């Protein structure tokens, strides 16, 4: 539209903020799980890195897939939904493909 001065990234900000906050919440969760499952330092570190890779991959994939439909404002509920979603992202993608 001529004269439209809105930033094209403005609509992405709530989704981007939600996914980044979800990653911040997931980092200590991954460390906690790594500490609970690993017997020694190396095992804990490997588990933590694997879980961190898992949630970062999930965050990127889900953000790319859902960013256009994500229009809700930033809220604690949205961050918690994103947090849960980036942990179970393969299930969400499988359910999306079945539709």
C-alpha positions as CSV (number, residue, x, y, z in Angstrom):
1,X,0.0,0.0,0.0
2,X,1.3,3.4,-0.8
3,X,1.9,5.5,2.3
4,X,1.9,2.5,4.6
5,X,4.6,3.3,7.1
6,X,4.2,0.2,9.3
7,X,7.2,-1.9,9.8
8,X,6.7,-5.3,8.1
9,X,8.3,-7.0,11.1
10,X,5.9,-5.4,13.6
11,X,3.4,-8.3,13.3
12,X,6.2,-10.8,14.1
13,X,7.3,-9.2,17.3
14,X,4.8,-11.0,19.7
15,X,5.6,-14.4,18.2
16,X,9.3,-13.7,18.2
17,X,9.3,-12.5,21.8
18,X,7.2,-15.5,22.8
19,X,9.6,-18.0,21.2
20,X,12.7,-16.3,22.6
21,X,11.2,-16.3,26.1
22,X,10.2,-20.0,25.7
23,X,13.9,-20.7,24.9
24,X,15.0,-18.9,28.0
25,X,12.6,-21.0,30.1
26,X,13.7,-24.2,28.4
27,X,17.4,-23.7,29.0
28,X,17.2,-24.3,32.8
29,X,14.7,-27.1,32.2
30,X,17.2,-28.8,29.9
31,X,19.9,-28.3,32.5
32,X,17.7,-29.8,35.2
33,X,16.9,-32.9,33.1
34,X,20.6,-33.3,32.2
35,X,21.5,-33.1,35.9
36,X,18.8,-35.6,36.8
37,X,19.7,-38.1,34.1
38,X,23.5,-37.8,33.9
39,X,25.8,-39.7,36.3
40,X,28.9,-37.8,35.6
41,X,29.7,-34.3,34.2
42,X,30.3,-35.5,30.7
43,X,27.0,-37.3,30.5
44,X,25.1,-34.3,32.0
45,X,26.7,-32.0,29.5
46,X,25.9,-34.2,26.6
47,X,22.3,-34.6,27.7
48,X,22.0,-30.8,28.2
49,X,23.5,-30.1,24.8
50,X,21.2,-32.7,23.1
51,X,18.1,-31.2,24.8
52,X,19.2,-27.7,24.0
53,X,19.7,-28.6,20.3
54,X,16.2,-30.3,20.4
55,X,14.4,-27.2,21.7
56,X,16.3,-24.7,19.5
57,X,15.5,-26.9,16.4
58,X,11.9,-27.0,17.6
59,X,11.7,-23.3,18.1
60,X,13.1,-22.5,14.7
61,X,10.8,-25.0,12.9
62,X,7.6,-24.0,14.8
63,X,8.4,-20.3,14.4
64,X,8.8,-20.7,10.6
65,X,5.6,-22.9,10.3
66,X,3.3,-20.8,12.5
67,X,4.6,-17.2,12.4
68,X,2.0,-16.1,9.8
69,X,-0.9,-17.4,11.9
70,X,0.5,-16.2,15.3
71,X,-1.3,-12.9,16.0
72,X,-2.0,-13.1,19.7
73,X,-0.2,-10.5,22.0
74,X,2.6,-11.5,24.2
75,X,1.4,-13.1,27.5
76,X,2.5,-15.6,30.0
77,X,0.1,-18.1,28.6
78,X,1.6,-17.7,25.1
79,X,5.1,-18.2,26.4
80,X,4.1,-21.3,28.3
81,X,2.3,-22.7,25.1
82,X,5.5,-22.0,23.1
83,X,7.6,-23.6,25.8
84,X,5.6,-26.8,25.7
85,X,5.4,-26.7,21.9
86,X,9.2,-26.6,21.4
87,X,9.6,-29.6,23.6
88,X,7.0,-31.7,21.7
89,X,7.5,-30.2,18.2
90,X,7.6,-33.5,16.3
91,X,4.2,-34.5,17.5
92,X,2.8,-31.1,16.5
93,X,4.3,-31.4,13.0
94,X,3.0,-35.0,12.6
95,X,-0.5,-33.8,13.6
96,X,-0.3,-30.9,11.2
97,X,0.7,-33.3,8.3
98,X,-2.3,-35.6,9.0
99,X,-4.8,-32.8,8.4
